[in-house]
Amino acid sequence: MRQIIQHFTDDDLYKFTMCCAVIENYPRTQVRYKFNDRAHTVYPPGFAEELRAQVKMLETVVITDEEIAFMRRRCNYIPAWFYSYLKGFRYDSNWVKINQDDEGHLDIVFEGSWCDTIFLEVKVLAIVSELYYIMTGEDKSFDYDRYYAKSRDKARRLIEAGCTFSDFGTRRRASFEAQDTAIRAMKECQETLAGPGRFIGTSNVYFAMKYDLVPVGTMAHELICAIAGMFGPQMANYLAMRTWAGTYRGALGTFLYDTYGWRIFSLNFSEDYANMFKGLRVDSGDNYEELDLIVDKYRSLNIDPASKQIVFSNGLDVDEAIKIQHYAQGKCIPSFGIGTHFTNDFDGVKPMNIVIKLIAVKITESWPFYCSTCKLSEDHGKYSGDPATVERFLEILHLK
């Protein structure tokens, strides 16, 4: 089987930015992640064995001088010391445990230092997705010339509608080539089409380098989940904002607020942080209702919401992004991060519904036990974590 991940920066920017924050603030923290296939997919026989081989191959993937030079140029908010860490970073397949039961269901667990295992999530998800299509033979139906035309048309429609958008599709892409094709098509459309909208970049650092685009991203839910596991969910958003502000001092100022829902975040979102952060990201719930809540919150703090950027990234396609653009116009500065719809939209192919979530944490390696944690987004069917932890957090946050 060919090696699926061949570039260290074939990963989302937020893994790098969070890793830097973790090393500065929680350098000894240990974590546990768990894979969840929401569709309960039955994987082909031997899938776990092939996946273990792919994870073992990650041990040969190291960052190059070209990749570091690009990140230094495009990501000037990342301190110089972090690149020394990346130069010395090596994957260890022992961090990953993979099993497949008799029915074909897949179980994956990561465990180790947070600053090490943080680089596994996106890569392993991308491997699982691409490997599935290879082993089922579905990849043989992928028509990349048609995909290029389809992707270019998506970009055209978004640009003509005035949407500012980027690719967020690494984790559940149909293949490396699918993401490459989509990004190339969108960049070439941007270069040849004059319109009010704009394709601004991609969350994938390697493709940003290949096409000289802006790497896009800030943080993921795992930052708030880990802090909640260590210190409790009531003030986890506040502590995460304080950590992020201390690390980046105003850069990367789009906060992902929905880890425990709008209500508790709103209580944590004081005027100083509302002014400091340039905006928020909507990643669950009803996009229109969430925007209205955000607008009302800014107005209650005497802040003009039209001066704030709101990034929408909740399972979007082109039609939904255009609808939100019309609704949000004049209320905020809208932008869109679109994932699976960009990188896994072949005719007749069902995208995978897979995630890997941080489920347990201990503040140092000397602790004899982990503290469980969970995610309670605005999409109640997408709570992550074991049921007992979910129930406990719901009670603590008065969400029951």
GIVEN-V504230 format. One record per pair of residues at least 6 apart in sequence whose ideal C-beta (glycine too) atoms are under 8 Angstrom apart, sorted by sequence separation. I is the first residue (numbers start at 1). GAP is how many residues later the second one is. If there is no record, write none. Layout:
i=I gap=GAP
i=I gap=GAP
//
This chain:
i=72 gap=6
i=100 gap=6
i=101 gap=6
i=111 gap=6
i=132 gap=6
i=133 gap=6
i=173 gap=6
i=202 gap=6
i=207 gap=6
i=208 gap=6
i=259 gap=6
i=284 gap=6
i=298 gap=6
i=299 gap=6
i=328 gap=6
i=345 gap=6
i=377 gap=6
i=393 gap=6
i=394 gap=6
i=22 gap=7
i=71 gap=7
i=99 gap=7
i=100 gap=7
i=110 gap=7
i=158 gap=7
i=201 gap=7
i=208 gap=7
i=258 gap=7
i=298 gap=7
i=344 gap=7
i=362 gap=7
i=375 gap=7
i=376 gap=7
i=383 gap=7
i=72 gap=8
i=98 gap=8
i=99 gap=8
i=190 gap=8
i=208 gap=8
i=228 gap=8
i=231 gap=8
i=244 gap=8
i=257 gap=8
i=282 gap=8
i=316 gap=8
i=344 gap=8
i=362 gap=8
i=375 gap=8
i=385 gap=8
i=98 gap=9
i=99 gap=9
i=130 gap=9
i=133 gap=9
i=170 gap=9
i=190 gap=9
i=202 gap=9
i=227 gap=9
i=282 gap=9
i=312 gap=9
i=325 gap=9
i=361 gap=9
i=362 gap=9
i=374 gap=9
i=375 gap=9
i=391 gap=9
i=97 gap=10
i=98 gap=10
i=110 gap=10
i=169 gap=10
i=189 gap=10
i=205 gap=10
i=295 gap=10
i=298 gap=10
i=324 gap=10
i=360 gap=10
i=361 gap=10
i=374 gap=10
i=375 gap=10
i=72 gap=11
i=97 gap=11
i=110 gap=11
i=202 gap=11
i=204 gap=11
i=225 gap=11
i=244 gap=11
i=294 gap=11
i=325 gap=11
i=340 gap=11
i=360 gap=11
i=374 gap=11
i=71 gap=12
i=96 gap=12
i=97 gap=12
i=167 gap=12
i=187 gap=12
i=201 gap=12
i=203 gap=12
i=224 gap=12
i=227 gap=12
i=257 gap=12
i=282 gap=12
i=312 gap=12
i=324 gap=12
i=360 gap=12
i=361 gap=12
i=373 gap=12
i=374 gap=12
i=96 gap=13
i=97 gap=13
i=169 gap=13
i=186 gap=13
i=200 gap=13
i=201 gap=13
i=202 gap=13
i=203 gap=13
i=224 gap=13
i=227 gap=13
i=359 gap=13
i=360 gap=13
i=372 gap=13
i=96 gap=14
i=97 gap=14
i=110 gap=14
i=200 gap=14
i=201 gap=14
i=202 gap=14
i=203 gap=14
i=241 gap=14
i=280 gap=14
i=294 gap=14
i=359 gap=14
i=372 gap=14
i=376 gap=14
i=68 gap=15
i=95 gap=15
i=167 gap=15
i=201 gap=15
i=240 gap=15
i=321 gap=15
i=358 gap=15
i=359 gap=15
i=374 gap=15
i=95 gap=16
i=108 gap=16
i=167 gap=16
i=200 gap=16
i=224 gap=16
i=227 gap=16
i=294 gap=16
i=312 gap=16
i=372 gap=16
i=373 gap=16
i=374 gap=16
i=95 gap=17
i=223 gap=17
i=321 gap=17
i=372 gap=17
i=376 gap=17
i=68 gap=18
i=237 gap=18
i=255 gap=18
i=310 gap=18
i=357 gap=18
i=376 gap=18
i=68 gap=19
i=167 gap=19
i=183 gap=19
i=291 gap=19
i=374 gap=19
i=92 gap=20
i=108 gap=20
i=223 gap=20
i=237 gap=20
i=316 gap=20
i=318 gap=20
i=373 gap=20
i=95 gap=21
i=183 gap=21
i=219 gap=21
i=223 gap=21
i=316 gap=21
i=317 gap=21
i=376 gap=21
i=95 gap=22
i=106 gap=22
i=237 gap=22
i=255 gap=22
i=310 gap=22
i=312 gap=22
i=316 gap=22
i=63 gap=23
i=236 gap=23
i=237 gap=23
i=253 gap=23
i=254 gap=23
i=257 gap=23
i=262 gap=23
i=274 gap=23
i=309 gap=23
i=310 gap=23
i=312 gap=23
i=313 gap=23
i=316 gap=23
i=318 gap=23
i=376 gap=23
i=63 gap=24
i=92 gap=24
i=96 gap=24
i=183 gap=24
i=187 gap=24
i=236 gap=24
i=253 gap=24
i=254 gap=24
i=255 gap=24
i=256 gap=24
i=257 gap=24
i=258 gap=24
i=274 gap=24
i=306 gap=24
i=308 gap=24
i=309 gap=24
i=310 gap=24
i=311 gap=24
i=312 gap=24
i=313 gap=24
i=315 gap=24
i=317 gap=24
i=95 gap=25
i=179 gap=25
i=219 gap=25
i=253 gap=25
i=254 gap=25
i=255 gap=25
i=256 gap=25
i=258 gap=25
i=287 gap=25
i=306 gap=25
i=308 gap=25
i=309 gap=25
i=310 gap=25
i=311 gap=25
i=312 gap=25
i=313 gap=25
i=315 gap=25
i=316 gap=25
i=359 gap=25
i=63 gap=26
i=187 gap=26
i=218 gap=26
i=250 gap=26
i=253 gap=26
i=254 gap=26
i=255 gap=26
i=258 gap=26
i=275 gap=26
i=305 gap=26
i=306 gap=26
i=307 gap=26
i=309 gap=26
i=311 gap=26
i=313 gap=26
i=359 gap=26
i=62 gap=27
i=89 gap=27
i=180 gap=27
i=184 gap=27
i=233 gap=27
i=237 gap=27
i=241 gap=27
i=254 gap=27
i=256 gap=27
i=258 gap=27
i=266 gap=27
i=274 gap=27
i=287 gap=27
i=305 gap=27
i=306 gap=27
i=357 gap=27
i=359 gap=27
i=62 gap=28
i=91 gap=28
i=96 gap=28
i=179 gap=28
i=183 gap=28
i=237 gap=28
i=245 gap=28
i=262 gap=28
i=269 gap=28
i=275 gap=28
i=280 gap=28
i=282 gap=28
i=357 gap=28
i=91 gap=29
i=274 gap=29
i=279 gap=29
i=281 gap=29
i=282 gap=29
i=285 gap=29
i=355 gap=29
i=61 gap=30
i=85 gap=30
i=89 gap=30
i=151 gap=30
i=155 gap=30
i=159 gap=30
i=180 gap=30
i=183 gap=30
i=234 gap=30
i=238 gap=30
i=271 gap=30
i=278 gap=30
i=279 gap=30
i=280 gap=30
i=281 gap=30
i=282 gap=30
i=283 gap=30
i=284 gap=30
i=359 gap=30
i=59 gap=31
i=147 gap=31
i=151 gap=31
i=155 gap=31
i=159 gap=31
i=228 gap=31
i=233 gap=31
i=237 gap=31
i=245 gap=31
i=262 gap=31
i=266 gap=31
i=271 gap=31
i=278 gap=31
i=279 gap=31
i=280 gap=31
i=281 gap=31
i=282 gap=31
i=283 gap=31
i=59 gap=32
i=142 gap=32
i=154 gap=32
i=165 gap=32
i=224 gap=32
i=228 gap=32
i=237 gap=32
i=238 gap=32
i=241 gap=32
i=258 gap=32
i=271 gap=32
i=279 gap=32
i=281 gap=32
i=282 gap=32
i=58 gap=33
i=59 gap=33
i=142 gap=33
i=144 gap=33
i=148 gap=33
i=152 gap=33
i=156 gap=33
i=160 gap=33
i=162 gap=33
i=164 gap=33
i=165 gap=33
i=166 gap=33
i=170 gap=33
i=219 gap=33
i=235 gap=33
i=287 gap=33
i=291 gap=33
i=59 gap=34
i=144 gap=34
i=147 gap=34
i=151 gap=34
i=152 gap=34
i=155 gap=34
i=159 gap=34
i=162 gap=34
i=163 gap=34
i=164 gap=34
i=165 gap=34
i=166 gap=34
i=167 gap=34
i=168 gap=34
i=169 gap=34
i=170 gap=34
i=218 gap=34
i=225 gap=34
i=58 gap=35
i=139 gap=35
i=142 gap=35
i=147 gap=35
i=151 gap=35
i=155 gap=35
i=160 gap=35
i=161 gap=35
i=162 gap=35
i=165 gap=35
i=166 gap=35
i=167 gap=35
i=168 gap=35
i=169 gap=35
i=218 gap=35
i=221 gap=35
i=224 gap=35
i=238 gap=35
i=55 gap=36
i=139 gap=36
i=142 gap=36
i=148 gap=36
i=149 gap=36
i=152 gap=36
i=159 gap=36
i=160 gap=36
i=161 gap=36
i=164 gap=36
i=166 gap=36
i=167 gap=36
i=218 gap=36
i=219 gap=36
i=220 gap=36
i=224 gap=36
i=241 gap=36
i=288 gap=36
i=291 gap=36
i=295 gap=36
i=56 gap=37
i=144 gap=37
i=148 gap=37
i=152 gap=37
i=156 gap=37
i=159 gap=37
i=160 gap=37
i=166 gap=37
i=167 gap=37
i=218 gap=37
i=219 gap=37
i=221 gap=37
i=287 gap=37
i=291 gap=37
i=295 gap=37
i=55 gap=38
i=147 gap=38
i=155 gap=38
i=159 gap=38
i=218 gap=38
i=221 gap=38
i=294 gap=38
i=156 gap=39
i=158 gap=39
i=159 gap=39
i=288 gap=39
i=159 gap=40
i=167 gap=40
i=291 gap=40
i=52 gap=41
i=55 gap=41
i=133 gap=41
i=158 gap=41
i=291 gap=41
i=129 gap=42
i=133 gap=42
i=55 gap=43
i=129 gap=43
i=130 gap=43
i=52 gap=44
i=126 gap=44
i=129 gap=44
i=130 gap=44
i=155 gap=44
i=125 gap=45
i=126 gap=45
i=129 gap=45
i=130 gap=45
i=52 gap=46
i=125 gap=46
i=126 gap=46
i=130 gap=46
i=51 gap=47
i=125 gap=47
i=126 gap=47
i=122 gap=48
i=166 gap=48
i=168 gap=48
i=1 gap=49
i=5 gap=49
i=122 gap=49
i=168 gap=49
i=4 gap=50
i=48 gap=50
i=121 gap=50
i=126 gap=50
i=166 gap=50
i=3 gap=51
i=48 gap=51
i=1 gap=52
i=5 gap=52
i=48 gap=52
i=1 gap=53
i=4 gap=53
i=5 gap=53
i=8 gap=53
i=47 gap=53
i=279 gap=53
i=3 gap=54
i=7 gap=54
i=8 gap=54
i=9 gap=54
i=279 gap=54
i=6 gap=55
i=8 gap=55
i=16 gap=55
i=51 gap=55
i=254 gap=55
i=5 gap=56
i=8 gap=56
i=281 gap=56
i=3 gap=57
i=43 gap=57
i=47 gap=57
i=51 gap=57
i=254 gap=57
i=9 gap=58
i=17 gap=58
i=20 gap=58
i=48 gap=58
i=8 gap=59
i=16 gap=59
i=20 gap=59
i=23 gap=59
i=45 gap=59
i=47 gap=59
i=7 gap=60
i=17 gap=60
i=44 gap=60
i=9 gap=61
i=17 gap=61
i=42 gap=61
i=43 gap=61
i=9 gap=62
i=13 gap=62
i=16 gap=62
i=20 gap=62
i=23 gap=62
i=42 gap=62
i=43 gap=62
i=221 gap=62
i=19 gap=63
i=41 gap=63
i=42 gap=63
i=43 gap=63
i=218 gap=63
i=41 gap=64
i=40 gap=65
i=41 gap=65
i=58 gap=65
i=314 gap=65
i=16 gap=66
i=37 gap=68
i=37 gap=69
i=55 gap=69
i=16 gap=70
i=35 gap=71
i=35 gap=72
i=55 gap=72
i=35 gap=73
i=54 gap=73
i=34 gap=74
i=35 gap=74
i=34 gap=75
i=33 gap=76
i=51 gap=76
i=32 gap=77
i=33 gap=77
i=51 gap=77
i=54 gap=77
i=8 gap=78
i=32 gap=78
i=33 gap=78
i=31 gap=79
i=32 gap=79
i=31 gap=80
i=51 gap=80
i=8 gap=81
i=30 gap=81
i=31 gap=81
i=50 gap=81
i=30 gap=82
i=31 gap=82
i=30 gap=83
i=31 gap=83
i=29 gap=84
i=30 gap=84
i=33 gap=84
i=47 gap=84
i=28 gap=85
i=29 gap=85
i=47 gap=85
i=50 gap=85
i=29 gap=86
i=31 gap=86
i=31 gap=87
i=33 gap=87
i=26 gap=88
i=27 gap=88
i=33 gap=88
i=44 gap=88
i=47 gap=88
i=290 gap=88
i=35 gap=89
i=43 gap=89
i=46 gap=89
i=41 gap=91
i=44 gap=91
i=22 gap=92
i=23 gap=92
i=43 gap=92
i=44 gap=92
i=285 gap=92
i=286 gap=92
i=22 gap=93
i=35 gap=93
i=284 gap=93
i=285 gap=93
i=283 gap=94
i=284 gap=94
i=285 gap=94
i=284 gap=95
i=19 gap=96
i=22 gap=96
i=284 gap=98
i=19 gap=99
i=18 gap=100
i=19 gap=100
i=121 gap=101
i=15 gap=103
i=15 gap=104
i=118 gap=104
i=15 gap=106
i=15 gap=107
i=11 gap=108
i=12 gap=110
i=11 gap=111
i=11 gap=112
i=114 gap=112
i=10 gap=113
i=260 gap=115
i=261 gap=115
i=10 gap=116
i=259 gap=116
i=260 gap=116
i=261 gap=116
i=262 gap=116
i=259 gap=117
i=261 gap=117
i=5 gap=118
i=259 gap=118
i=258 gap=119
i=258 gap=120
i=5 gap=121
i=216 gap=121
i=4 gap=122
i=5 gap=122
i=4 gap=123
i=4 gap=126
i=4 gap=127
i=229 gap=129
i=1 gap=130
i=229 gap=131
i=230 gap=131
i=225 gap=132
i=226 gap=132
i=229 gap=132
i=230 gap=132
i=1 gap=133
i=225 gap=133
i=230 gap=133
i=260 gap=133
i=264 gap=133
i=71 gap=134
i=74 gap=134
i=203 gap=134
i=263 gap=134
i=70 gap=135
i=74 gap=135
i=200 gap=135
i=222 gap=135
i=226 gap=135
i=221 gap=136
i=222 gap=136
i=225 gap=136
i=261 gap=136
i=263 gap=136
i=221 gap=137
i=260 gap=137
i=67 gap=138
i=70 gap=138
i=261 gap=138
i=67 gap=139
i=70 gap=139
i=74 gap=140
i=75 gap=140
i=233 gap=140
i=74 gap=141
i=229 gap=141
i=230 gap=141
i=67 gap=142
i=229 gap=142
i=66 gap=143
i=229 gap=143
i=71 gap=144
i=229 gap=144
i=168 gap=145
i=228 gap=145
i=226 gap=147
i=225 gap=148
i=225 gap=149
i=225 gap=150
i=221 gap=154
i=12 gap=156
i=165 gap=156
i=186 gap=156
i=221 gap=156
i=12 gap=158
i=163 gap=158
i=11 gap=159
i=12 gap=159
i=163 gap=159
i=10 gap=160
i=158 gap=160
i=161 gap=160
i=182 gap=160
i=233 gap=160
i=157 gap=161
i=161 gap=161
i=182 gap=161
i=163 gap=162
i=234 gap=162
i=158 gap=163
i=162 gap=163
i=179 gap=163
i=233 gap=163
i=234 gap=163
i=154 gap=164
i=158 gap=164
i=161 gap=164
i=179 gap=164
i=232 gap=164
i=233 gap=164
i=157 gap=165
i=161 gap=165
i=178 gap=165
i=228 gap=165
i=10 gap=166
i=178 gap=166
i=162 gap=167
i=172 gap=167
i=173 gap=167
i=171 gap=168
i=172 gap=168
i=178 gap=168
i=166 gap=169
i=168 gap=169
i=169 gap=169
i=170 gap=169
i=174 gap=169
i=164 gap=170
i=165 gap=170
i=166 gap=170
i=167 gap=170
i=168 gap=170
i=169 gap=170
i=173 gap=170
i=174 gap=170
i=77 gap=171
i=163 gap=171
i=164 gap=171
i=165 gap=171
i=166 gap=171
i=167 gap=171
i=168 gap=171
i=169 gap=171
i=172 gap=171
i=173 gap=171
i=4 gap=172
i=163 gap=172
i=164 gap=172
i=165 gap=172
i=166 gap=172
i=167 gap=172
i=169 gap=172
i=172 gap=172
i=174 gap=172
i=163 gap=173
i=165 gap=173
i=169 gap=173
i=170 gap=173
i=77 gap=174
i=168 gap=174
i=169 gap=174
i=77 gap=175
i=167 gap=175
i=169 gap=175
i=174 gap=175
i=167 gap=176
i=174 gap=177
i=158 gap=178
i=172 gap=179
i=172 gap=180
i=172 gap=181
i=172 gap=182
i=171 gap=183
i=171 gap=184
i=154 gap=187
i=154 gap=188
i=14 gap=189
i=16 gap=189
i=33 gap=189
i=13 gap=190
i=12 gap=191
i=13 gap=191
i=151 gap=191
i=12 gap=192
i=13 gap=192
i=11 gap=193
i=12 gap=193
i=10 gap=194
i=11 gap=194
i=9 gap=195
i=10 gap=195
i=11 gap=195
i=13 gap=195
i=31 gap=195
i=150 gap=195
i=9 gap=196
i=10 gap=196
i=9 gap=197
i=10 gap=197
i=29 gap=197
i=21 gap=198
i=147 gap=198
i=7 gap=199
i=147 gap=199
i=9 gap=200
i=17 gap=200
i=26 gap=200
i=17 gap=201
i=18 gap=201
i=29 gap=201
i=13 gap=202
i=17 gap=202
i=18 gap=202
i=21 gap=202
i=13 gap=203
i=14 gap=203
i=143 gap=203
i=13 gap=204
i=14 gap=204
i=18 gap=204
i=26 gap=204
i=142 gap=204
i=12 gap=205
i=14 gap=205
i=15 gap=205
i=18 gap=205
i=141 gap=205
i=14 gap=206
i=141 gap=207
i=142 gap=207
i=141 gap=208
i=138 gap=211
i=129 gap=215
i=133 gap=216
i=25 gap=218
i=132 gap=220
i=25 gap=221
i=21 gap=222
i=24 gap=222
i=25 gap=222
i=129 gap=222
i=21 gap=223
i=24 gap=223
i=129 gap=223
i=128 gap=224
i=129 gap=225
i=21 gap=226
i=128 gap=226
i=20 gap=227
i=21 gap=227
i=125 gap=229
i=125 gap=230
i=17 gap=231
i=125 gap=231
i=124 gap=232
i=17 gap=235
i=121 gap=235
i=120 gap=236
i=110 gap=246
i=114 gap=247
i=108 gap=248
i=113 gap=252
i=41 gap=311
i=39 gap=313
i=41 gap=313
i=39 gap=314
i=37 gap=315
i=38 gap=315
i=39 gap=315
i=37 gap=316
i=38 gap=316
i=37 gap=317
i=38 gap=317
i=36 gap=318
i=35 gap=319
i=36 gap=319
i=35 gap=320
i=36 gap=320
i=35 gap=321
i=36 gap=321
i=34 gap=322
i=33 gap=323
i=34 gap=323
i=33 gap=324
i=33 gap=325
i=34 gap=325
i=32 gap=326
i=33 gap=326
i=31 gap=327
i=32 gap=327
i=32 gap=328
i=31 gap=329
i=32 gap=329
i=31 gap=330
i=30 gap=331
i=29 gap=332
i=30 gap=332
i=29 gap=333
i=29 gap=334
i=30 gap=334
i=28 gap=335
i=29 gap=335
i=30 gap=335
i=28 gap=336
i=26 gap=337
i=28 gap=337
i=30 gap=337
i=32 gap=338
i=30 gap=340
i=38 gap=344
i=36 gap=348
//
